[in-house]
């Protein structure tokens, strides 16, 4: 099985239990839940049977142990997670609204999550894929300044680069999005945006026009566009596949896109067809959405293929 690495924020998430509970008033919260887009991604890759490694940092505290325990239990290699004795583990607070919107408050810039570095990494580390999240690039200048050289380091070792822009307005804070992501687009092989993100980044008026433009000016080989309730559209330079959704009772969308990314990369590593990659990715995202908590979906190779089989038979 292929080897997948990622680098970025590892945090716990504290969540409102119901929609329409703003973060600026007293009320209930649930958590802590293991989270952070790169952590959700790499945990999914591990649960799908691939060697999975994350570079990041946590504090020497109970939240940090919550994260390390969960990632290790699911098979993620945690050797490159720094345990900081002086800084706390990062936290995100999140609430939901009935129209599907979410709002976050991140406590990350002055935490152990933002204190990761390239120490201990070398071209002798040879993953098949190195995955980057836009939220990590925008989390802090230090994050960005470590991740960009890591991309070049892993490219030189032969890794393909995958990239989810995962734009979080709460983290962008006036930064120029184009300046942040263009170096990654120029290096990546697999691009995994949401539909709105794709149009925002390219300035195009349709998905097809955006995809055509990216293929013309970048080395990207695959573009998987996540469209929420409309499923996904997946493009290679030779093929275009549209894939619908699975029939589930949605409970929590947080992390679904990260699970989609991981399962799609796993499909590519297993030489699946574009349709099969789309199906595996959509099933993993659906299983995640059916559970409350960003990393709590019942995702495994068995559960993913069972969901696909049920859809095919109408069971």
N, C-alpha and C positions, 0 to 999 in steps of 0.2 A: 504494500500500500504506500501511496505517496506521502511525502513529508510536507507539512504546512506550518509556517511560522507567522506570527503577527507581533506588532509592537504598539503599545498604547496604554490608555487608561484602564486601570483595574479599580473598581469602586463598588460600594454597596448602594443599593437603591432603597429609599424609604418612600412608600406610596400611599396616596389616599385610597381608601377602600372602595369608594364609589365615585361616579362621575359628578361633575358640577360642584366639587368641593375646592374652592380656590385656596391657594397657598398663603394668602395674606390674612386668613382668619383662623382662630383656634379650632382644632378638630382632630379626629382620629387619623393615625397613620399605621401602616403595616410594614413590617420589615425588621431587620435589614435583609434584603435579597441580594445575592451575588449578581453583579452587573458590570457595566462598561461594555461598549460596543465590541471592542477587540476581544474582551474576555468571553462574551456570549458567542462570538464567531468561533473562537478557538475551542471552546467547550463543545460546540456542536460538531466540529471536525473530529474531535477525539471520540465523541459518542458514535460517530459514523464509521469508526474503525481506522482512522488515519493517525499517523504519528503527528502530534500537535504540540507546538512550543510557543510560549508567549514571553515577550520581554517587557517588563514593567516594574512597578513598585507598589508595596503596601506598607502600612505602619506595623509596628510591633504591638498590636492591640487586638481586641476581640473581633473587630470588623476585618482586620487583616487575616486573622485565623479563619474566620467564616469563609473568606474567599479562597485561601489556600486549601482548606479542607475540601471545599466543593470541587475546585479545579482538579486537584489531585485524585479525588474519588472518581471523577469522570475520565481520568486517563491523560489529562494535560500534563506535559513536562514543565515543571515550575522552576527548573534550575536557574533560569535567568530572571526570576523575580527577586528584586532586592527587598529585604525586610529592613525598614528604616527605624532605628530606635528613637529618633528625635522628631519625626514628623508623623502625623496621623494618617490613617487610611482615608481616601477620598470618599465623598458622599454626594449623591444626587437625590433631591426631593422632586417628586413628580405628581402631577394631577391630570385628570382627563375631563373632557367635555363631551356633551352628547353629540356634537357635530363631528367627532373624531379627532379634534385637536388635542394636543398635549402641551403642558407647560412645565419647564424644568427650572430648578435652582441648583446650580452646581457649586460644590465646595471642593475645588480641585487644585487651583494654582499654587496654593501654599501647603500642599499635602505630599505624601510619599509618592503618589501617582505621578506627579510632575517632576520627580527627582530621578527618573530612570536615566540611563546613559548607555553608551556603546561598549562600556567595559566588558571584556570577556567575549566579545563577538569578533569573528575573523572570517576570512574567505574559506577557511576550512569547514565552516558551517555551510552545508549545501542543501538547503530546502528546495523542494520542487516549486513551491509557491511562497511568496512573501506578501502578506495582505496588509493594506493600509486603509485607515478610516479618516475621512475628512474631519470628523470631530476631534480626532487626536491632533491633527495638524493645527487646529484652531484653539486647542485647549490652553496652550501657553507657548511663548516664544521658545522656551527650552525644549518642549515636546517637538516642535517643528524643527528646531536646529539639530536634534538628534535623529529624527526620522528620515529627513532628506538624505544625509550621508549613509544611513542604513540601507536605503533603497539602492544606492549605487554599490554599496558593499555586497549586497546579496545578488544584484544583477551580475556583478563580476564573478560571483561564485556559480552562476548558471541558473539562478532562480528566475521564474516568471513572476511579474509583479501584478497583483490584482488590487483594485481600488474601488471603494464605495465612498462617494463624496459625503454622505451622511451629514448634511448641513444642519447645524444646530444654531439658530439665531442667537440663543443665549450665550454661545461661546464666540461667535463671530465678532461682535462688538466693534464694528467699524473697520475691521481688517478687509483688505481687498481680496475677494474670493479668487479672482483670476490669478493673481500673483501667487496665492497659496497652492492652487491645485494644478496649474499648468506644468510645473516640473514633474509632477506625478503622472499626468496624462501623457507626457512625452516619453515616459519610461514604461508605462503599464501595458500588459497584454490583455487583461480582462477588466472591463469597466462595468460597474454594477450600480447604476443610479436609479433613483425614483424618477417617474415620468416628469414631475415638475422640476426636479433638480436638473435633469438632462436639458430641458428647455431653458432654464435659467442660466446654466453654464454656457450653453452654445449660442443663445440668442435666437435659436431657430423657432419657427412657428409650427413645427410638427415633429414627431418622433423620427419619422423616416428621413426628413431633411437633416435633423441633428446627427443621426447615425451616419448618413452619407458624408457629412462634413468631417466627422471625427475619423472615419476610415481614411479619408483623403489626406488628413494632415498629421496623423499620429500612427504609431506602430500597433495600435490596439487590434487584437484578433477577434475578440468576442465582446459584445455589448448585451447585457441582460437588463432590461428595463422593467422595474417593478411598478405595477399599476394598481396596487391595492385590490379593491373588490373586482376590478376588471382583469385580474390575473397578471400575466407578464408577456412581454415580447422579447424574444431572444434573436440576436443577429450574429452571424459570422460573416466573413467577406464573401461567402458563397451561398448562404442560406438564411432564411427568416422563418421563425416559428412563433406562433401565438399559442399561449397555454392558459386555460381557464383556472378557476379556483375549486377547492374542495368544499364539500358541504360540512361545515363545522359550526358549533355554537361559539362565537368569539367572546373571549373574556378579557384579554389584555394584549394589545398590539405591540407593546414594547419588546424589542429584540427580534421580531419576526423577520425584518430585513437582514439582520446579522445572520440569522439561521439560514435564510435563503442563500446568502453569499457563500457560507461554508459548504452547504450541500451542493451548490452549483460547482464550486471548485473541486469537491470530492468527485462529482460526476465526470468532470474533465479529466481528472487524474486516473479514473477508472475506464477511460476511453469510451464513455457512453455517447450516444447520439445526442444531438441538440435537443430533441424532444425529450429524451430520457433525462438529460440534465435539468431541463425546465420542470419536469415532473417531480424529480427528487427534491429540487429546491423549493417548489411550491408546497410539497407535502411537509417538509421540515418547517417551513414558515407557518403552515396551518396548524401543525401540532403545537408549536410554540404559542400561537394566538389563542388556542383553546384552553390554556392554563393561565392562572393569575401569577404574575412574577416574570421578570425578564429572561430567566434562564430555567424556567420550571416545566417547560413542555416535555412530554414523554417522547423524546426523540432518540431513536436507535435505528440501526439498519432494518431490523424486523418491522418496527412500527411504521417507518417510511414506506417500505414496500407493501405492507398490508394495506395502508391507506390508498396507495396507487391501485392495488388489485381490487379493492372494494369499489373504487370509482369506476374502474373498467367494467366490472360486472353489474354495477348498479345496486350492489348489496347495501 
